Amino acid sequence: MPSILSAPHFHNEAAAFDYVEARLWPNGPVCPHCGAGAEKIGRLTGKSTRLGVRKCYVCRKPFTVKVGTIFESSHVKLHIWLQAMHLMASSKKGVSTNQLHRILGVSIQTAWFLSHRIREAMAPAPDGGKIGGSGKAVEADETFITKSRKTKRTYYERPKAAVMSLVERGGNIRSVYLDHRMPVEILYKHMDQESRLVTDKAQHYKFPPAAKHESVNHSIGEYVRGDVHTNTLE
């Protein structure tokens, strides 16, 4: 069975444009400037014309499928973008900028630019709604992000950053910076109260806003199950 990375859109620029256009314009091209439909849009095919350029005959402006996306205003080839997106989305432990630099054969600055734009696009929408719901399980835990032990020590130690993650089994993942907020506040804001919540035995999960609550003792791997009463956050 051939590798998915052998697909044409990962290596050929014309195939990459066709691949992205088929997903962003399933019913034909749409002008990003005025919203005109496919019947008012033509493809430009001159010798000096860039690949994928179309022209809207309503507002008279040229455009490509890159306009309004993370690909806009970038000189990086589209098939390189698709390779970077696949590597970052399919790697269980993530991909660093240095890895992208080595694998894709681009400069470290280009790899940094690609990774940051792709991560920004992966961020949940502000109106993305709550995760979980009736019959769904959500796992919650928090951790501190700090410097690596390999990092050279300085006189000024940057404080640790507390981050909480909610993982809907078989669904979405959401990570939130805790700052001054308690984990239960994050649960009220980001988790559907009909969810079945799974956490560790920390005291701040004692009265979570969930239909059911299960906790696990990491030291012995024991689960504690039971219904909990929801309450209103003051």
C-alpha positions in Angstrom: 0.0 0.0 0.0 1.6 3.3 -1.1 2.2 6.0 1.5 -0.3 8.9 1.7 2.6 11.2 1.2 3.1 9.8 -2.3 -0.2 11.5 -3.4 0.2 14.0 -6.3 -0.9 17.1 -4.3 2.1 16.7 -2.0 4.6 16.9 -4.8 2.9 18.7 -7.8 1.9 22.4 -7.6 -1.0 22.1 -10.1 -2.3 19.0 -8.2 -2.0 20.9 -4.9 -4.2 23.8 -6.3 -6.8 21.3 -7.6 -6.8 19.6 -4.2 -7.4 22.8 -2.2 -9.9 24.2 -4.7 -12.0 21.0 -4.6 -12.3 21.4 -0.8 -12.8 25.2 -0.5 -14.9 25.5 -3.6 -16.9 22.3 -3.9 -19.6 24.0 -6.0 -17.1 26.0 -8.2 -15.0 29.1 -7.5 -16.3 32.0 -5.4 -14.8 35.5 -5.5 -13.4 36.4 -2.1 -13.8 40.1 -2.8 -17.5 40.4 -3.8 -18.9 36.9 -3.4 -19.7 36.3 -7.1 -20.3 32.7 -8.2 -18.6 30.4 -10.7 -20.7 31.7 -13.7 -19.0 35.2 -13.3 -15.5 33.9 -12.9 -12.9 32.9 -15.5 -9.5 31.3 -15.3 -6.5 33.3 -16.5 -4.1 31.2 -18.7 -1.6 33.7 -20.1 2.1 32.7 -20.3 3.1 35.1 -17.6 0.1 34.4 -15.3 0.7 32.6 -12.0 -0.7 29.2 -11.4 -4.3 29.1 -10.2 -5.2 32.8 -10.9 -8.8 33.5 -11.7 -10.6 36.8 -12.5 -14.0 37.9 -11.3 -15.9 39.8 -14.0 -18.2 41.5 -11.5 -15.6 43.3 -9.4 -12.8 42.9 -12.0 -10.3 41.6 -9.5 -8.0 38.6 -9.9 -7.6 36.1 -7.1 -6.5 32.5 -6.2 -7.8 30.0 -3.8 -5.1 31.2 -1.4 -6.9 34.5 -0.7 -8.5 34.5 2.7 -6.6 31.5 3.9 -3.4 30.8 5.8 -1.7 30.5 2.4 -2.3 34.1 1.5 0.7 36.4 1.1 3.1 33.5 1.2 5.8 32.6 -1.4 6.0 29.0 -0.2 4.7 26.5 -2.7 1.2 25.1 -1.9 2.3 21.5 -2.0 4.9 22.3 0.7 2.1 23.8 2.8 0.1 20.6 2.4 3.1 18.5 3.4 3.7 20.6 6.5 0.0 20.5 7.5 -0.1 16.7 7.1 3.0 16.2 9.2 1.8 18.5 12.0 -1.7 17.0 12.0 -0.7 13.3 11.9 2.2 13.3 14.3 1.1 12.1 17.7 3.7 14.1 19.6 3.8 17.1 17.3 6.5 18.3 15.0 9.1 21.0 15.8 10.3 23.8 13.6 13.6 22.0 13.3 11.9 18.8 12.1 10.0 20.7 9.4 13.2 22.4 8.4 15.0 19.1 7.9 12.1 17.1 6.4 10.8 19.7 3.9 14.2 21.1 3.0 13.2 24.7 3.7 15.0 27.3 5.7 14.5 27.5 9.5 12.7 30.8 9.1 10.3 29.3 6.6 9.7 26.3 8.8 8.9 28.6 11.7 6.5 30.7 9.6 4.7 27.5 8.4 4.4 26.0 11.9 3.1 29.1 13.5 0.5 29.8 10.8 -0.7 26.2 10.9 -1.0 26.2 14.7 -2.9 29.4 14.6 -5.4 27.9 12.1 -5.8 24.9 14.4 -6.8 27.1 17.4 -10.5 26.6 18.3 -12.9 29.3 17.0 -14.1 31.8 19.7 -17.7 30.6 19.0 -16.7 26.9 18.7 -19.1 26.0 21.5 -18.6 23.6 24.4 -17.0 20.1 24.0 -18.6 16.9 25.1 -22.3 16.4 25.6 -24.8 13.7 26.6 -23.3 10.3 26.3 -19.8 11.7 25.7 -16.7 11.4 27.9 -14.3 14.3 28.5 -10.9 13.8 30.1 -9.5 16.8 32.0 -6.1 17.5 33.5 -3.7 20.3 34.0 0.1 20.7 33.9 2.9 23.3 34.2 4.9 24.2 31.1 8.4 25.3 31.9 11.9 25.3 30.5 13.6 22.1 29.5 16.2 20.7 31.9 18.7 21.1 29.1 18.1 24.8 28.9 21.0 26.9 30.3 20.1 28.3 33.7 19.9 32.1 34.2 19.7 34.3 37.2 16.1 35.1 36.3 13.9 32.0 36.2 10.7 32.5 34.2 7.6 31.4 36.2 5.8 28.2 35.1 2.7 28.5 33.0 -0.3 26.5 34.0 -2.3 24.9 31.2 -5.4 22.8 31.3 -6.5 20.4 28.5 -9.9 18.9 27.9 -10.0 15.9 25.6 -13.3 14.6 24.3 -12.9 10.9 23.5 -13.0 10.5 19.8 -13.6 14.2 19.4 -12.1 17.6 20.0 -9.2 18.7 22.1 -9.0 22.1 23.8 -6.1 23.6 25.9 -6.6 26.7 28.0 -4.1 28.9 29.8 -5.2 28.9 33.5 -3.7 32.3 34.6 -5.7 33.1 37.8 -8.7 30.8 37.1 -9.4 27.5 38.8 -9.9 24.4 36.7 -13.6 24.2 37.6 -14.1 27.6 36.0 -12.7 26.3 32.8 -15.0 23.3 32.9 -18.1 25.5 33.3 -17.0 27.6 30.3 -15.8 25.0 27.9 -17.5 21.6 28.8 -21.1 20.6 28.3 -22.6 19.8 31.7 -24.2 16.7 30.3 -20.8 15.1 29.7 -19.2 12.3 31.7 -16.0 13.8 33.2 -12.9 11.8 33.8 -10.1 13.4 36.0 -7.5 12.5 38.6 -8.4 12.8 42.3 -7.4 16.4 42.8 -9.6 18.3 45.2 -10.5 21.0 42.7 -12.5 18.4 40.8 -14.6 17.5 43.8 -17.8 19.2 42.6 -17.4 19.4 38.8 -20.2 20.6 36.5 -20.8 17.2 34.9 -23.7 14.7 34.8 -21.2 12.0 35.9 -17.7 12.1 37.3 -15.1 9.4 37.2 -11.7 9.8 38.8 -8.5 7.7 38.6 -5.8 7.3 41.2 -2.6 7.5 39.1 -0.4 5.9 41.8 -2.4 2.6 41.7 -4.4 2.9 38.5 -7.7 2.6 40.3 -10.9 4.2 38.9 -13.5 5.6 41.2 -17.0 6.0 39.6 -20.1 7.7 40.7 -22.7 10.4 40.0 -22.2 13.9 41.1 -24.5 16.8 41.6 -24.0 19.9 39.5 -23.9 23.3 41.1 -23.8 26.9 39.9 -20.6 28.8 39.8 -20.9 32.0 41.7 
